[in-house]
């Protein structure tokens, strides 16, 4: 890699780090406080992502249909915050009135928001686990990709992503999962390594899917709200997949941290949920 290429590769690091620090302070404070502060943060994020999605598909937020689209996401979040957890399915299905592409994005936003509210019910640690793993995956992938380089991961979808970056992201997610489990005091560090890896893969999948969507639409970023990161969809593309996965896992171990779930817990939950 030449000096010019290295300079270009690291050019966005400063604004990326600064905006990330602001997000850590704001999000960390809201996650720690819980209650209204956390709920409001999630609702604002859901509304913001819906607004960005509307813009990507040429739907003006200022129009009646565009405003309703944003309100749809916020109302789904309010429903979950009020304890009506099962209603998210109805909001997802009924979003088909906006058309298939917008319905698909809305469903992801709703499931992510509902999952984040669900995970924060009894303890701060499940949300911290998911967020920390996603951040570790993204940061490790970015650093490994820039420092090591090598073959591209999916050049037709996201030319900037490398296989070394993907591997680095996975390692970072695994290690962070184990670290958070140890810090929490709830135990389960061994299984946390596994779930950390799975959430890391989920985050990378979300990143690639969002990149594919933007490439199909011919845009670079979903928005400009976050310097160095783009928009909310750009920054939280991994979280919107990882959070629902973590919430689904938590259903197998009610009353315990989701990362303590083992294969037997998943099988038992699946069998217990089967009709008849």
N, C-alpha and C positions, 0 to 999 in steps of 0.2 A: 504494500500500500504506500503510495507516494505521500509527501508532506502535505500537498494540497488536498488529497483525499482524506488524510487524517484530520486536517483542519475542518473540512466539511462535515466529517462524521461526528465530530465533537462540538460543532458550532451551536447546536440547540441544547447542549447539556446545561448551561447556566440557567436559562429561563425554565427549563424542564425541572431542575432541582428546586429553584425558588418557588415555582407554583406548586410543586409537590409538597414542600414544607408548609405552605399555607393550607393546603388540603389536609395535611396530617394534623395540624393544629385545630382546624375547624371541625373536621370529622372526628378526630380523637376526643375533642371536648364533648361533642354531641353524643358520641357512643358511650362515653363515660357517664355522662349525666343521665342518659336514658330518658324515659318519659316523654314529655311534650317536645323537648329539644331534639331528641332522636327522631321522633315521629315526623316533626316538621322538616328535618333534614331529608328524610327519605321521601316525603311528599314532594318537596321542592326538586329533588333529583329526578323523581318520576315525571313530574311536569316538564322539567327542562329537557329530559331525553325525548319525551313525546314531541316537544316543540321542535327539536332538532330533526327528528324523524319526519315530521310534517314538512319541514323545509327541504329535506333531501328528496322528497317525492313531490316537490312543487305545490305543496298545499300551504297556503298562506295562513299563518296563525291568527292574523287579524280578521280573517273571514269567519263566518258562522260555523262552517264545517271544520275549519282548522282549530278554532277555539274549542269546539266540542271535542275534538280529538285530544287536546291537551287536558281538558276537564275530565275526560274518560279515565285517563291514567290516575289523576288526582283522586277521583271518586273511588276507584278501585283500591287505592291505598288507604283512604279513609275507612272503607268497608273493612279492610283487614285490621286496621288500627282499633276498630270498634269490636273486634273479636269475631267477625263473620268470615272466618278463614275460608270456608268452602265457596264463597261467592266469587272468588277470583276466576273460577272456571266460567261462570256466566259472563263476566266482563270480557274474558278472552274470546269466547264464542261469539258474543253479540258485537264485538268489534269488527266483524266481517262486513258490517254496513259501510266501512271505510274502504273496502276493497282488500284483496288478498295480501298485497305487499305490506300495506299499513297495518293490517290485522296481525300479520306475523310479527312485526316489530313491536306492536302494542302488547301482544301476548308475552313476549320476552320481558318487556318492561314491567308488566303487571306481576308476572311470576317472580321476577327479581325483587321487586319492592315488597311483595307479600312475604317472600322468604326472609328478607332482611328484618322485617318486623317480627316474624315468627321466631327467628334465632335470638332475638334480644329480650324475649319475655322474662326469663328467670335469671339470666346472668349475662355479663358483658363478654365473657370468654368465647362463646361460639362465634359471635360477630368478629371479635378480634382475631380469632383463628383464621376465619375466611379472608378477612381483609389483609392480614399480615401475609398469608400464603400467596394471595394474588399479587400483592405488591412485590414480594420477594421473587416470584416467578417473573414478573415483568422486568424488574430491575436487573436480576441475574441474567435474563435473556438479553437485555440491552447491552450490558457490560461485556458478556461473553461474546456476543456477536460482533461488537466493535473491536474488541481486543484480539480475538482469534480469527474471525471471519470464516472463510471457507465456502463450501458449496451452499447454494441457496436452498431454503426449505420448500418454498412454493413460489417460484419466480413469476408465474403467471398471475398469482393472486396478490402477493406482497413481496416485491423484489428485494426489499431491505432485510427480510428475515433469513437467517442462516440456520443450518442444522446445528452448528455449535451453539448458537443462541438458544435454540429450543432445548438442547441438552442442558445447557447452563441454567435455563429457567426451571427445568424439572428438578435439578439438584437443589436449587435454591428453595423451591417449594417444599421438597421433602424435608430438608433441614429445618426450615422455618416451622413446619408442622410439628416436628418433634420438640423444638424449642418452646413454642407456645404451650404445648401440653405440659411440659416440665414446669414452666412458670405458673401455670394455672393452679397447680397443686391437686388437680383431679386425677392425675395418673394417665395411663393409657398411652404413654409415649411411643411404644412400639407400633400400635395400630395407627397412631397419629402420623407416623412417617408414611404409611400407606395412603391414608386419606389426604395427607398433604400433597403427595404425588398425584393422586386422582384429581384433586381440585386444581393443581397446577396444570395438568393436561386439559381440564375443562376450561381454564382461563385462556390457554393458548388456542383452544378450539374457538372460543368466543372471539378472540382477536382475529383469527383467520377468517371467520365468517363475516365479521364486520368489514374487514379489508376487501373481501370478495364483493360485498354489497356496494361499497364505495366505488370499487373499480367498475362494476356494472353500471353504476349511475354516473361515472365520469367525474367524481369529486375526490379531492385529496383528504379533506378533513370533514367531520360532521358538523363542526362549528369552530368558533374562535374564542370561546369563553376562557379556556385554560392555556396560557402561554406555554409553548413547548409540547403541549399534549393535544391541542385541537379543541374538540368539544367534549361534552359529557359522555357521549356514546363512544368516542375515541378512548377516553380515560377509563371508563367502566365496562368496556366490552368484555373483559374477562370476568369481572365480578357478576355480571348479569347471568352468566352461565354457572359459575361456581356456587353462588348463593343458593339457587334452587336445588343443586345437587346436594349441598350440605343439609338443607332443610329436609329433603327427602330421606337422607340417611338418618337424621334425628328421629324420624318417625319409628325407627326400629328399636330405639333405646330411650323411651320416654323417661324423663327425670334424670337422665345422665347426659354428659357431653357427647355430641354426635361422633366424635373421633374415637370413642371407646367401643363403638360398634364392631363386632366381629362377624365372620361369615355366618355363624349359627344364628346371630341376632337377625340378620337380613333374611335368612331362610325362614325363621320362625315368624317374622312379621309378614312375609309374603304368604305363607301358608294360612296364617290366622286371618288374612284379609281376603282369602278366596271364598267365594260364595258356597254355601252348602256345607 
